[in-house]
Amino acid sequence: MEDKFFTLREVELNNNCPECYSRDGLQLTFKQRFVENSFYRAISSETAHALFCNVCETSIFPARWTDDIEKVFEYQQRASTPKPTSFKLKTASWISILLLAVLLIVVTLFFLGIFKNLKL
């Protein structure tokens, strides 16, 4: 099972970077998690965020955020609504369900004695 994130929103901030003090280059990214394997595809409600400075090429972790950055982050977080959760079965799942149903019917008919009276 492979967990992936897709980008919901990217925002350029005008705040000072806590590392290099530049007012240009702070980028806030919001991402949402989705899971995809051979049986299903699902979008979860889990979101993640990252703050990166393009000037000094540093990831800024929440412990280093200033009060101004936290205020802007809270505003941007409210503004970026995640996509609704979803769950979709793929073709392999439908085939597995169909084969399991047919197998269950055959086993039930066998135990009920339906196949004893058939002459082949």
N, C-alpha and C positions, 0 to 999 in steps of 0.2 A: 504494500500500500504506500502510495507516494503522496505526501502532503505538499501542496503548492500554495502560493499566495499570488493573487492578482492585484494590481494597483487600482485602488478606488479613486485616489486623488493625490496630486502633487501640487504643493503650494510653495512659492518663493516668499520667504520672510524678509522683512526689512530690519530685523533686530540685529544687534551686534553679536558676533560669534563669541562665545566664552573663551575660545582658544586663541584666535588671531585678532579679535576685535574688529573685524571687517563688517561693514553693513551690507555687503553684497555677497551672495552665494549661499545663504542658509536655505536649505530645501527640506521641507517637511513632507513626508510620504505616508499615506495611510493605505494599508493593504488588508485584504480579506482572504481568509483561508478557504481552499476547496480541496476535496479529495477525489482522486480519479484512479480507478483500477479497471480490470477487465470486466467487472460485473456491474459497477455503478459509478455515477458521477454525483457528487454532493457539494453544495455550497453551505458552509457552516456560518454561524453568527460570530465566530471568533475573528477579531480584528487585531492588527498590529500597526505600529507606527515606528518611524525612524527619522531622525534629524541628522542631516549631513551638511557639512560646510564644503562647498566646491572650491573655495579659495585655498584653505589649508588642507583640504582633502582628509577631513577628520569626521568620524561619527561622534555626534554629541549625545551622550547618555543623559537620562533625566536627572541624575545627581548633579550635573554641571549646569543645568538650565537656570536662567535668571527668572525673577518674578515676571518680567515682561514676556519672556518666551513662554512661560507657563500659561499666562493669560491668553496669549495668541493661540497656543496649542488647544486650550479648552474651547475657545471660540471655533477654531477650525474643526475640531473633533465633532462639535455639535452640527456644524455645517456639512460635514461629509457623512451622509447617511449610508449605511451598508446595504447591499442588495439583499432581498429576502432570501431566507434559507430555502433550499430545494434539494430534492432527491430524485434522481432519474435512473431507472434500470436500463442496462445496455442489452444488446441482443443475446449475449452469452447467458445472462440471467434468465431471460424469457425462455430460451431453449432448455436450460436446466430445470426450470419450473415445469415446463411442458413434459419433459422426459420423466421427471419425478411423479407427476400426476398419472401418466400412462402406466408407469411401473406399479404405482399404488393400486390402480384399477385392475391390472392383470393379476397381482398377488391376491387381491380381495376376491376376484372371480375364481381363482384357483382354489382358495380355501373354502369357498362356498360350494364347490363341487360342480361348477358349470362346465369345466373342461372335461370332466369324466364322461359326460353324455355325448360329447362330440366325437364323430367318427371321421378320421382323416384318411 
